[in-house]
Amino acid sequence: MSTRGAESLLRAARALALVRGRDYAVPEDLQELALAVWAHRVLVRSDDGSGDGAARALREILWEVPAPA
């Protein structure tokens, strides 16, 4: 992922935290927004031709990688 993509995710997570009444972001904020922020930045060939390969790959990664404690 590019530096700009990571910065965009961090800004979005901070904004979500602010909307939810916190002055800090938590890992769950990042996980919740990662698909929306990164899906258009990831290119994945989809074998079934559905065109949702990036979203599917990101969901799988987000599901399997645990958030830090």
N, CA, C and O atoms as a GROMACS GRO file, in nm:
protein
  276
    1MET      N    1   0.084  -0.117   0.000
    1MET     CA    2   0.000   0.000   0.000
    1MET      C    3   0.089   0.123   0.000
    1MET      O    4   0.196   0.123   0.060
    2SER      N    5   0.044   0.226  -0.067
    2SER     CA    6   0.123   0.348  -0.074
    2SER      C    7   0.115   0.427   0.056
    2SER      O    8   0.026   0.406   0.138
    3THR      N    9   0.209   0.518   0.072
    3THR     CA   10   0.209   0.605   0.188
    3THR      C   11   0.082   0.691   0.189
    3THR      O   12   0.021   0.710   0.294
    4ARG      N   13   0.043   0.742   0.073
    4ARG     CA   14  -0.079   0.824   0.066
    4ARG      C   15  -0.201   0.743   0.105
    4ARG      O   16  -0.292   0.796   0.169
    5GLY      N   17  -0.207   0.616   0.068
    5GLY     CA   18  -0.319   0.532   0.104
    5GLY      C   19  -0.327   0.511   0.254
    5GLY      O   20  -0.435   0.513   0.313
    6ALA      N   21  -0.211   0.490   0.317
    6ALA     CA   22  -0.207   0.472   0.462
    6ALA      C   23  -0.246   0.600   0.533
    6ALA      O   24  -0.318   0.597   0.633
    7GLU      N   25  -0.199   0.713   0.483
    7GLU     CA   26  -0.235   0.842   0.543
    7GLU      C   27  -0.385   0.869   0.529
    7GLU      O   28  -0.447   0.921   0.621
    8SER      N   29  -0.441   0.834   0.415
    8SER     CA   30  -0.585   0.852   0.394
    8SER      C   31  -0.666   0.768   0.493
    8SER      O   32  -0.765   0.814   0.548
    9LEU      N   33  -0.622   0.645   0.514
    9LEU     CA   34  -0.691   0.558   0.609
    9LEU      C   35  -0.682   0.615   0.750
    9LEU      O   36  -0.780   0.614   0.823
   10LEU      N   37  -0.566   0.664   0.788
   10LEU     CA   38  -0.548   0.720   0.921
   10LEU      C   39  -0.636   0.844   0.940
   10LEU      O   40  -0.699   0.859   1.045
   11ARG      N   41  -0.641   0.932   0.841
   11ARG     CA   42  -0.728   1.051   0.851
   11ARG      C   43  -0.874   1.012   0.862
   11ARG      O   44  -0.948   1.071   0.941
   12ALA      N   45  -0.916   0.914   0.785
   12ALA     CA   46  -1.055   0.869   0.791
   12ALA      C   47  -1.086   0.807   0.927
   12ALA      O   48  -1.194   0.831   0.982
   13ALA      N   49  -0.994   0.730   0.983
   13ALA     CA   50  -1.015   0.668   1.115
   13ALA      C   51  -1.023   0.774   1.224
   13ALA      O   52  -1.105   0.763   1.315
   14ARG      N   53  -0.940   0.876   1.215
   14ARG     CA   54  -0.946   0.985   1.313
   14ARG      C   55  -1.078   1.059   1.304
   14ARG      O   56  -1.137   1.096   1.405
   15ALA      N   57  -1.125   1.081   1.182
   15ALA     CA   58  -1.254   1.148   1.164
   15ALA      C   59  -1.368   1.063   1.221
   15ALA      O   60  -1.457   1.116   1.288
   16LEU      N   61  -1.365   0.933   1.196
   16LEU     CA   62  -1.468   0.844   1.250
   16LEU      C   63  -1.466   0.846   1.403
   16LEU      O   64  -1.571   0.850   1.467
   17ALA      N   65  -1.347   0.842   1.460
   17ALA     CA   66  -1.336   0.847   1.606
   17ALA      C   67  -1.395   0.977   1.660
   17ALA      O   68  -1.465   0.975   1.761
   18LEU      N   69  -1.368   1.088   1.594
   18LEU     CA   70  -1.421   1.217   1.637
   18LEU      C   71  -1.574   1.218   1.631
   18LEU      O   72  -1.639   1.267   1.723
   19VAL      N   73  -1.629   1.165   1.523
   19VAL     CA   74  -1.774   1.157   1.509
   19VAL      C   75  -1.834   1.072   1.621
   19VAL      O   76  -1.946   1.098   1.666
   20ARG      N   77  -1.761   0.972   1.665
   20ARG     CA   78  -1.810   0.883   1.771
   20ARG      C   79  -1.774   0.932   1.911
   20ARG      O   80  -1.794   0.861   2.010
   21GLY      N   81  -1.721   1.054   1.920
   21GLY     CA   82  -1.697   1.115   2.050
   21GLY      C   83  -1.564   1.084   2.114
   21GLY      O   84  -1.547   1.104   2.234
   22ARG      N   85  -1.468   1.034   2.035
   22ARG     CA   86  -1.335   1.005   2.089
   22ARG      C   87  -1.233   1.098   2.024
   22ARG      O   88  -1.252   1.142   1.911
   23ASP      N   89  -1.127   1.127   2.096
   23ASP     CA   90  -1.020   1.208   2.037
   23ASP      C   91  -0.901   1.120   1.995
   23ASP      O   92  -0.789   1.169   1.980
   24TYR      N   93  -0.926   0.992   1.978
   24TYR     CA   94  -0.824   0.896   1.935
   24TYR      C   95  -0.892   0.786   1.853
   24TYR      O   96  -1.009   0.754   1.874
   25ALA      N   97  -0.816   0.730   1.760
   25ALA     CA   98  -0.866   0.618   1.678
   25ALA      C   99  -0.823   0.487   1.741
   25ALA      O  100  -0.717   0.477   1.802
   26VAL      N  101  -0.907   0.387   1.726
   26VAL     CA  102  -0.876   0.252   1.774
   26VAL      C  103  -0.863   0.159   1.653
   26VAL      O  104  -0.912   0.193   1.545
   27PRO      N  105  -0.799   0.044   1.669
   27PRO     CA  106  -0.782  -0.047   1.555
   27PRO      C  107  -0.913  -0.081   1.483
   27PRO      O  108  -0.914  -0.099   1.361
   28GLU      N  109  -1.022  -0.090   1.557
   28GLU     CA  110  -1.150  -0.123   1.494
   28GLU      C  111  -1.195  -0.014   1.396
   28GLU      O  112  -1.262  -0.044   1.297
   29ASP      N  113  -1.159   0.111   1.424
   29ASP     CA  114  -1.190   0.220   1.330
   29ASP      C  115  -1.118   0.196   1.197
   29ASP      O  116  -1.176   0.211   1.090
   30LEU      N  117  -0.992   0.159   1.206
   30LEU     CA  118  -0.913   0.132   1.086
   30LEU      C  119  -0.970   0.014   1.008
   30LEU      O  120  -0.983   0.020   0.886
   31GLN      N  121  -1.005  -0.092   1.080
   31GLN     CA  122  -1.060  -0.210   1.013
   31GLN      C  123  -1.193  -0.178   0.945
   31GLN      O  124  -1.219  -0.224   0.834
   32GLU      N  125  -1.275  -0.099   1.011
   32GLU     CA  126  -1.406  -0.066   0.956
   32GLU      C  127  -1.395   0.014   0.827
   32GLU      O  128  -1.478  -0.001   0.737
   33LEU      N  129  -1.294   0.098   0.816
   33LEU     CA  130  -1.281   0.188   0.702
   33LEU      C  131  -1.188   0.138   0.593
   33LEU      O  132  -1.190   0.191   0.482
   34ALA      N  133  -1.106   0.040   0.621
   34ALA     CA  134  -1.003  -0.003   0.527
   34ALA      C  135  -1.058  -0.039   0.390
   34ALA      O  136  -1.001   0.000   0.288
   35LEU      N  137  -1.167  -0.110   0.386
   35LEU     CA  138  -1.222  -0.152   0.258
   35LEU      C  139  -1.265  -0.031   0.175
   35LEU      O  140  -1.235  -0.024   0.056
   36ALA      N  141  -1.333   0.063   0.236
   36ALA     CA  142  -1.380   0.182   0.164
   36ALA      C  143  -1.264   0.269   0.116
   36ALA      O  144  -1.270   0.327   0.008
   37VAL      N  145  -1.160   0.278   0.197
   37VAL     CA  146  -1.047   0.365   0.163
   37VAL      C  147  -0.953   0.300   0.062
   37VAL      O  148  -0.900   0.368  -0.026
   38TRP      N  149  -0.932   0.170   0.073
   38TRP     CA  150  -0.831   0.103  -0.009
   38TRP      C  151  -0.882   0.026  -0.129
   38TRP      O  152  -0.804  -0.001  -0.220
   39ALA      N  153  -1.006  -0.010  -0.134
   39ALA     CA  154  -1.054  -0.101  -0.240
   39ALA      C  155  -1.022  -0.050  -0.380
   39ALA      O  156  -0.986  -0.128  -0.467
   40HIS      N  157  -1.036   0.079  -0.402
   40HIS     CA  158  -1.009   0.133  -0.536
   40HIS      C  159  -0.860   0.144  -0.566
   40HIS      O  160  -0.821   0.170  -0.680
   41ARG      N  161  -0.774   0.123  -0.465
   41ARG     CA  162  -0.630   0.134  -0.483
   41ARG      C  163  -0.563  -0.001  -0.508
   41ARG      O  164  -0.446  -0.007  -0.544
   42VAL      N  165  -0.638  -0.110  -0.489
   42VAL     CA  166  -0.583  -0.244  -0.501
   42VAL      C  167  -0.632  -0.308  -0.630
   42VAL      O  168  -0.751  -0.306  -0.659
   43LEU      N  169  -0.541  -0.364  -0.705
   43LEU     CA  170  -0.576  -0.434  -0.828
   43LEU      C  171  -0.552  -0.583  -0.808
   43LEU      O  172  -0.441  -0.626  -0.778
   44VAL      N  173  -0.658  -0.661  -0.826
   44VAL     CA  174  -0.650  -0.806  -0.811
   44VAL      C  175  -0.723  -0.869  -0.928
   44VAL      O  176  -0.835  -0.829  -0.962
   45ARG      N  177  -0.661  -0.966  -0.989
   45ARG     CA  178  -0.729  -1.038  -1.096
   45ARG      C  179  -0.828  -1.134  -1.035
   45ARG      O  180  -0.794  -1.214  -0.949
   46SER      N  181  -0.950  -1.125  -1.081
   46SER     CA  182  -1.055  -1.213  -1.031
   46SER      C  183  -1.077  -1.324  -1.133
   46SER      O  184  -1.106  -1.297  -1.250
   47ASP      N  185  -1.065  -1.447  -1.090
   47ASP     CA  186  -1.079  -1.560  -1.180
   47ASP      C  187  -1.222  -1.578  -1.230
   47ASP      O  188  -1.244  -1.630  -1.339
   48ASP      N  189  -1.319  -1.533  -1.149
   48ASP     CA  190  -1.458  -1.553  -1.190
   48ASP      C  191  -1.513  -1.439  -1.275
   48ASP      O  192  -1.627  -1.445  -1.320
   49GLY      N  193  -1.432  -1.334  -1.297
   49GLY     CA  194  -1.476  -1.223  -1.382
   49GLY      C  195  -1.574  -1.129  -1.316
   49GLY      O  196  -1.633  -1.044  -1.384
   50SER      N  197  -1.594  -1.142  -1.185
   50SER     CA  198  -1.693  -1.059  -1.117
   50SER      C  199  -1.644  -0.917  -1.094
   50SER      O  200  -1.726  -0.827  -1.073
   51GLY      N  201  -1.514  -0.895  -1.096
   51GLY     CA  202  -1.460  -0.762  -1.077
   51GLY      C  203  -1.451  -0.719  -0.931
   51GLY      O  204  -1.414  -0.604  -0.904
   52ASP      N  205  -1.482  -0.808  -0.837
   52ASP     CA  206  -1.475  -0.770  -0.696
   52ASP      C  207  -1.354  -0.834  -0.627
   52ASP      O  208  -1.356  -0.854  -0.506
   53GLY      N  209  -1.252  -0.864  -0.703
   53GLY     CA  210  -1.134  -0.930  -0.648
   53GLY      C  211  -1.065  -0.849  -0.541
   53GLY      O  212  -1.021  -0.906  -0.440
   54ALA      N  213  -1.054  -0.718  -0.558
   54ALA     CA  214  -0.987  -0.633  -0.459
   54ALA      C  215  -1.065  -0.632  -0.329
   54ALA      O  216  -1.007  -0.650  -0.222
   55ALA      N  217  -1.195  -0.612  -0.337
   55ALA     CA  218  -1.277  -0.608  -0.216
   55ALA      C  219  -1.272  -0.743  -0.144
   55ALA      O  220  -1.262  -0.748  -0.021
   56ARG      N  221  -1.279  -0.849  -0.218
   56ARG     CA  222  -1.276  -0.983  -0.158
   56ARG      C  223  -1.141  -1.009  -0.092
   56ARG      O  224  -1.137  -1.062   0.019
   57ALA      N  225  -1.032  -0.972  -0.158
   57ALA     CA  226  -0.898  -0.992  -0.101
   57ALA      C  227  -0.880  -0.909   0.026
   57ALA      O  228  -0.827  -0.959   0.126
   58LEU      N  229  -0.924  -0.785   0.023
   58LEU     CA  230  -0.912  -0.700   0.142
   58LEU      C  231  -0.996  -0.753   0.258
   58LEU      O  232  -0.950  -0.751   0.372
   59ARG      N  233  -1.118  -0.798   0.230
   59ARG     CA  234  -1.202  -0.856   0.336
   59ARG      C  235  -1.133  -0.976   0.401
   59ARG      O  236  -1.134  -0.992   0.523
   60GLU      N  237  -1.074  -1.060   0.317
   60GLU     CA  238  -1.006  -1.179   0.369
   60GLU      C  239  -0.888  -1.140   0.458
   60GLU      O  240  -0.869  -1.197   0.565
   61ILE      N  241  -0.810  -1.043   0.414
   61ILE     CA  242  -0.696  -0.996   0.494
   61ILE      C  243  -0.744  -0.936   0.625
   61ILE      O  244  -0.690  -0.968   0.731
   62LEU      N  245  -0.844  -0.850   0.618
   62LEU     CA  246  -0.895  -0.785   0.739
   62LEU      C  247  -0.956  -0.885   0.836
   62LEU      O  248  -0.949  -0.866   0.957
   63TRP      N  249  -1.013  -0.991   0.784
   63TRP     CA  250  -1.073  -1.094   0.870
   63TRP      C  251  -0.965  -1.177   0.940
   63TRP      O  252  -0.981  -1.214   1.057
   64GLU      N  253  -0.856  -1.207   0.869
   64GLU     CA  254  -0.757  -1.299   0.922
   64GLU      C  255  -0.647  -1.232   1.006
   64GLU      O  256  -0.586  -1.297   1.091
   65VAL      N  257  -0.621  -1.106   0.983
   65VAL     CA  258  -0.514  -1.038   1.057
   65VAL      C  259  -0.573  -0.977   1.183
   65VAL      O  260  -0.660  -0.890   1.174
   66PRO      N  261  -0.528  -1.020   1.301
   66PRO     CA  262  -0.586  -0.967   1.424
   66PRO      C  263  -0.541  -0.823   1.449
   66PRO      O  264  -0.430  -0.783   1.415
   67ALA      N  265  -0.631  -0.747   1.510
   67ALA     CA  266  -0.597  -0.610   1.549
   67ALA      C  267  -0.502  -0.615   1.668
   67ALA      O  268  -0.511  -0.707   1.750
   68PRO      N  269  -0.412  -0.519   1.679
   68PRO     CA  270  -0.321  -0.518   1.793
   68PRO      C  271  -0.397  -0.500   1.923
   68PRO      O  272  -0.501  -0.434   1.927
   69ALA      N  273  -0.345  -0.557   2.028
   69ALA     CA  274  -0.411  -0.545   2.159
   69ALA      C  275  -0.372  -0.419   2.230
   69ALA      O  276  -0.418  -0.393   2.341
   0.00000   0.00000   0.00000
